[in-house]
Amino acid sequence: MKSARIAAAVEEFKNAFTNVRIFFATKCNNDPGVLRVLHSAGTRFEVASVDEIGILRSLGVPGQDMLFSNPVRAREQTKWAARAGVYRFSVDSPDELRRVADEAPGSCVYARLSTGDGSSVVPSEGKFGVDVPGAIDLLVRARTLGLVPYGITFHIGSQSLTPAALTAPLEAVRTVLTRLVDHGIRLQMVDIGGGFPAVYDEPVPSLAAFGRAAAAGTARLPYPVEVFAEPGRCLVAEAGTFRCRVIGVARRPSGWWVHTDLGVFNGMMEVLESSGELRYPIWDGRGSAARRSWHITGPTCDGQDTYARNVPLSADLREGDELFIGSAGAYTTVYASRFNGFAKPRTVLT
């Protein structure tokens, strides 16, 4: 991981999204060194569990600089988070609202709206969120439970390729804010979530394009609010490169195969998550002029442990050679397991 590239990505985001507070999606890469670089660059943090809060607290990040945006939590997670100084919690159901009132009385809550996935490569599958009437109901109920109706949030899906995907959710946000005024409620915050893309094997829309879409939508809101965002992969993906070792090559009826010590289960899970739509740039250290189309697979005996097909690499690849996988700084090591007993990758920060 390259520290300078992370810091540069944060600056690019700040320039694209002026007057927007950055809360890095910790689930994207929770390496302490990476988080330290992000904190030094001025980001705050979005968290999904008390373990993530614990890592950040160990780095000196105060709880008040965190958003707990996972909208469904075990009640002990909410209780522990409140004790650690976290005071802002996402909700998307009356049940969760009651748990927050029980375990973090007096805290601030923000309702999560359901949205489309905005042509995202990794959609959220409709798992979270409520409609406009549901969001209004939650925020009105919050006040009766002694909570602060604080804000509204949404998420357009991970690796979104359509800046205009922000338009409809922000119009829904405008409706929520307008109707809540009739209940005597003015929200303090709008959180536009994450999903902003990184470059893998093809160009993507610029962060500036997403920033313009966000600015246009927030300009239509009925009154001024703080605007938050939860970027993840666009800040860290391109800063990371996997270096892996060829452990074997083989010619089979299905083609030429190269086996590496890195696979789906110890770092490349998003290939499965995206149904193969997320394609990483891959090159080899041999750099031979003669090329061959290779299928690249991991070290386990699982049939799903293949993360790239028909990749042009040196024709004379052999055991011991190195392969490099670019844009590997997001949603890789955080997914890694020791399935089949194989090691997790080690992060080296430069």
C-alpha positions in Angstrom: 0.0 0.0 0.0 1.3 3.4 -1.0 0.7 6.1 1.7 1.2 8.9 -0.8 -1.4 7.5 -3.1 -3.9 7.3 -0.3 -3.3 10.9 0.8 -3.6 12.0 -2.8 -6.9 10.2 -3.2 -8.3 12.0 -0.1 -7.3 15.4 -1.6 -8.9 14.5 -4.9 -12.1 13.6 -3.1 -12.0 16.8 -1.1 -11.6 18.8 -4.3 -14.5 17.0 -6.0 -16.9 17.2 -3.0 -16.4 20.6 -1.6 -17.9 21.2 1.9 -18.5 17.5 2.4 -17.2 15.7 5.5 -15.4 12.5 4.7 -16.1 9.4 6.8 -14.0 6.6 5.4 -15.8 3.2 5.2 -13.6 1.2 7.6 -14.9 -2.1 6.3 -13.1 -1.4 3.0 -9.7 -1.7 4.5 -9.2 -1.9 8.3 -5.4 -2.1 8.3 -4.2 0.1 11.2 -1.4 1.7 9.1 -3.9 2.5 6.3 -6.3 4.0 8.8 -3.6 6.1 10.4 -2.7 7.6 7.0 -6.4 8.4 6.3 -6.8 10.0 9.8 -3.7 12.1 9.2 -5.2 13.2 5.9 -8.2 14.5 7.7 -10.8 11.8 7.3 -13.3 10.7 9.9 -14.7 7.1 9.9 -17.8 5.1 9.2 -18.0 1.9 11.2 -20.0 -1.3 11.1 -19.0 -3.1 14.3 -17.4 -2.6 17.7 -14.2 -4.3 16.5 -13.8 -1.5 13.9 -14.4 1.0 16.7 -11.8 -0.7 18.8 -9.1 -0.5 16.0 -9.8 3.2 15.5 -9.8 4.0 19.2 -6.4 2.3 19.5 -5.2 4.8 16.9 -6.5 7.8 18.9 -9.7 8.4 16.8 -12.4 9.6 19.2 -15.9 8.1 19.1 -17.4 11.4 18.1 -15.5 11.2 14.8 -17.3 8.0 13.8 -20.7 7.2 12.3 -22.2 3.8 13.0 -23.9 3.3 9.7 -24.7 -0.4 9.9 -28.5 0.0 10.4 -29.0 -3.4 12.2 -26.9 -4.1 15.2 -26.9 -6.5 18.1 -28.0 -4.3 21.1 -24.7 -4.9 22.9 -22.9 -3.4 19.9 -24.9 -0.2 20.2 -24.3 -0.1 24.0 -20.6 -0.6 23.6 -20.3 1.9 20.9 -22.1 4.6 23.0 -19.7 3.9 25.8 -16.8 4.5 23.4 -18.2 7.9 22.5 -20.1 7.1 19.3 -23.3 9.1 19.3 -24.7 8.8 15.7 -26.5 5.7 14.7 -28.2 4.7 11.4 -31.6 3.0 11.6 -34.0 1.5 9.1 -36.7 -0.1 11.3 -38.8 0.6 14.4 -37.2 -2.4 16.0 -33.7 -0.9 15.6 -34.9 2.5 16.8 -36.1 1.0 20.1 -32.8 -0.8 20.6 -30.9 2.5 20.1 -33.3 4.2 22.6 -32.7 1.4 25.1 -28.9 1.2 24.8 -27.8 4.7 23.7 -30.5 7.0 25.2 -30.4 10.6 23.9 -28.2 9.8 20.9 -28.6 11.0 17.3 -30.2 8.8 14.7 -30.3 9.0 10.9 -32.7 7.0 8.8 -31.5 5.0 5.8 -33.5 5.3 2.6 -33.8 2.5 0.2 -32.5 3.3 -3.3 -31.7 1.7 -6.5 -28.2 0.5 -7.0 -27.2 3.1 -9.6 -25.6 0.7 -12.1 -23.2 -0.4 -9.5 -20.9 -3.4 -10.0 -21.5 -4.7 -6.4 -25.2 -4.0 -5.6 -26.7 -4.0 -2.1 -29.5 -6.4 -3.1 -32.2 -4.4 -1.4 -31.0 -5.5 2.0 -31.3 -2.2 3.8 -33.5 0.9 3.8 -37.0 2.3 4.0 -39.1 4.4 1.7 -39.9 8.1 2.2 -42.9 7.6 4.4 -41.0 5.0 6.4 -38.1 7.4 6.9 -40.4 10.2 8.1 -42.1 7.8 10.5 -38.8 6.7 12.0 -37.5 10.2 12.6 -40.8 11.3 14.1 -40.8 8.2 16.4 -37.2 9.0 17.3 -38.2 12.2 19.0 -40.9 10.5 21.1 -38.3 7.9 22.3 -36.0 10.7 23.5 -33.6 10.4 20.6 -32.4 13.2 18.3 -33.8 13.0 14.7 -30.5 13.9 13.2 -30.3 13.0 9.5 -31.0 10.9 6.5 -28.7 8.6 4.5 -28.7 6.3 1.4 -26.2 4.2 -0.6 -26.1 3.8 -4.3 -24.2 0.5 -4.3 -20.5 -0.2 -4.4 -18.4 0.8 -7.5 -21.2 2.9 -9.0 -20.6 3.8 -12.6 -23.4 6.4 -12.9 -23.0 9.9 -11.2 -26.7 10.5 -12.0 -27.5 7.7 -9.6 -27.3 10.3 -6.9 -30.2 12.4 -8.3 -33.2 10.3 -7.4 -32.1 9.6 -3.8 -31.3 13.2 -3.2 -34.8 14.1 -4.5 -36.2 11.6 -2.0 -34.1 13.3 0.7 -35.6 16.6 -0.3 -39.1 15.2 0.2 -38.2 13.8 3.6 -36.7 17.1 4.8 -39.7 19.1 3.5 -42.3 16.9 5.1 -40.5 16.7 8.4 -40.8 20.5 8.8 -44.6 19.9 9.2 -43.7 17.8 12.2 -41.5 20.5 13.7 -38.3 18.6 12.8 -35.3 20.1 10.9 -32.6 17.6 10.3 -28.9 18.5 10.7 -27.3 16.1 8.3 -27.6 14.4 4.9 -25.2 11.5 4.3 -24.8 10.6 0.6 -23.1 7.3 1.5 -20.4 5.7 -0.7 -20.1 3.7 -3.8 -17.7 6.1 -5.6 -15.6 4.1 -8.0 -11.9 3.3 -8.3 -10.1 2.4 -11.6 -9.6 -1.3 -12.2 -9.2 -2.5 -15.8 -11.4 0.1 -17.4 -11.9 3.9 -17.0 -14.7 5.1 -14.7 -16.5 8.4 -14.3 -14.4 11.0 -12.4 -15.0 11.8 -8.8 -15.6 15.4 -10.0 -18.6 14.1 -11.9 -20.1 12.5 -8.8 -19.3 15.7 -6.9 -21.2 17.8 -9.3 -24.2 15.5 -9.1 -24.1 15.6 -5.3 -23.8 19.4 -5.3 -26.7 19.8 -7.7 -28.9 17.6 -5.5 -28.0 19.1 -2.2 -28.6 22.6 -3.6 -32.3 21.7 -4.0 -32.7 20.8 -0.3 -35.2 23.1 1.5 -32.7 24.3 4.1 -29.0 24.1 4.8 -27.6 20.9 6.3 -24.2 19.4 6.9 -23.3 16.9 4.1 -21.4 13.7 4.8 -20.0 11.0 2.5 -18.7 7.5 3.2 -16.1 6.8 0.5 -14.2 3.6 0.6 -12.6 2.0 -2.4 -12.0 5.3 -4.3 -9.6 6.3 -1.5 -7.6 3.1 -1.1 -8.1 0.7 -4.0 -5.5 2.1 -6.4 -2.9 2.5 -3.6 -2.7 -1.3 -3.2 -0.9 -4.0 -5.2 -0.8 -7.7 -4.4 2.5 -9.4 -5.0 1.9 -13.2 -5.3 3.9 -16.2 -6.3 3.3 -18.7 -9.0 3.1 -22.2 -7.4 2.4 -24.1 -10.6 1.4 -24.0 -14.2 -0.5 -26.5 -16.3 -2.0 -27.0 -19.7 -5.5 -28.5 -19.5 -8.4 -29.1 -22.0 -9.9 -25.8 -20.8 -6.7 -23.8 -21.5 -3.4 -22.8 -19.8 -3.7 -22.3 -16.0 -1.4 -20.5 -13.6 -1.8 -21.3 -9.9 -0.8 -18.7 -7.3 -0.5 -18.5 -3.6 -3.2 -15.9 -3.5 -6.8 -16.7 -4.3 -10.4 -15.9 -3.9 -10.5 -17.0 -0.3 -7.5 -15.1 1.0 -7.9 -11.8 -0.8 -9.8 -11.9 -4.1 -13.4 -12.5 -2.8 -14.8 -9.5 -4.7 -14.4 -11.4 -7.9 -17.2 -13.7 -6.7 -19.1 -10.8 -5.0 -19.3 -9.0 -8.4 -20.0 -12.2 -10.4 -16.8 -11.6 -12.2 -17.6 -8.0 -13.2 -14.8 -6.6 -11.2 -11.7 -7.3 -13.2 -8.3 -6.4 -11.7 -5.2 -5.3 -13.7 -2.8 -8.2 -13.6 0.8 -8.4 -14.9 3.8 -10.7 -14.3 7.4 -10.0 -13.3 8.9 -11.9 -16.2 7.8 -9.5 -18.9 8.5 -11.7 -21.8 7.6 -10.5 -25.3 5.9 -13.8 -26.1 2.4 -13.8 -24.6 -0.2 -16.4 -23.7 -3.8 -16.3 -22.5 -3.9 -17.6 -18.9 -6.6 -18.5 -16.4 -5.4 -17.6 -12.9 -6.5 -19.6 -9.9 -5.7 -19.7 -6.2 -4.1 -22.3 -4.0 -7.1 -24.1 -2.6 -8.9 -27.2 -3.9 -12.2 -25.3 -4.3 -13.6 -25.1 -7.8 -14.6 -21.4 -7.2 -11.1 -20.3 -6.4 -10.4 -18.7 -9.8 -10.1 -15.0 -10.0 -9.2 -14.2 -13.6 -9.6 -15.7 -17.0 -8.0 -15.1 -20.4 -5.3 -12.8 -19.1 -2.4 -12.1 -21.4 0.8 -12.8 -19.5 4.3 -14.1 -20.4 4.1 -17.3 -22.3 7.0 -18.8 -20.3 5.6 -18.3 -16.8 6.9 -20.9 -14.4 7.0 -21.9 -10.7 8.5 -19.2 -8.6 7.6 -16.3 -10.9 5.8 -13.3 -9.4 2.4 -12.0 -10.5 1.1 -8.5 -9.5 -2.5 -7.5 -9.0 -3.3 -3.8 -9.1 -6.1 -1.8 -7.5 -6.0 -4.3 -4.7 -6.3 -1.9 -1.7 -10.0 -2.2 -1.1 -12.2 -5.2 0.0 -9.4 -7.7 -0.3 -7.5 -8.3 2.9 -10.6 -7.6 4.9 -12.3 -10.6 3.3 -9.3 -12.9 3.6 -9.6 -16.2 5.5 -7.4 -19.2 6.2 -9.7 -21.5 4.2 -7.9 -24.8 3.4 -5.2 -23.6 5.9 -3.6 -21.0 3.5 -2.1 -17.8 4.8 -3.6 -14.4 4.7 -1.7 -11.7 2.8 0.5 -9.3 4.8 0.1 -5.5 4.3 3.2 -3.5 3.7 2.8 0.3 3.9 5.4 2.4 2.0 
